[in-house]
Amino acid sequence: MKRFYRMVRADIKQGIISEYLKYIVVLIISLIFTQNYYVRVEKYIANGKVVGEVTIFDILIYFFKGMKEYIPASNNPFEIPVDFLLLNILLAIIIGN
């Protein structure tokens, strides 16, 4: 059991602590996206379009919402969900490293 704890401690030291800058970048980008979302929702609440408060689950759903199925049409421009793509690409890079 003592060996297991040493392995876990070494894994945390080499895998997380030595790569802390990557986690800080994801945290900063997530905070920027959260602030952006919060400001938009507060405007909707102030205008009376939405009733309630912003919760952590609202923010998580916003982060991972993706986009609707795109059906090409002249009045339907293609919009890339930058928030969703950037966050998922960063997480994939961190996990895949």
Stockholm file with secondary structure:
# STOCKHOLM 1.0

chainA/1-97         MKRFYRMVRADIKQGIISEYLKYIVVLIISLIFTQNYYVRVEKYIANGKVVGEVTIFDILIYFFKGMKEYIPASNNPFEIPVDFLLLNILLAIIIGN
#=GR chainA/1-97 SS CHHHHHHHHHHHHHHTGGGHHHHHHHHHHHHHHHHHHHHHHHHHHHTTSCCSCCCHHHHHHHHTCCCCCCCCBTTBCCCCCHHHHHHHHHHHHHHHC
#=GC SS_cons        CHHHHHHHHHHHHHHTGGGHHHHHHHHHHHHHHHHHHHHHHHHHHHTTSCCSCCCHHHHHHHHTCCCCCCCCBTTBCCCCCHHHHHHHHHHHHHHHC
//
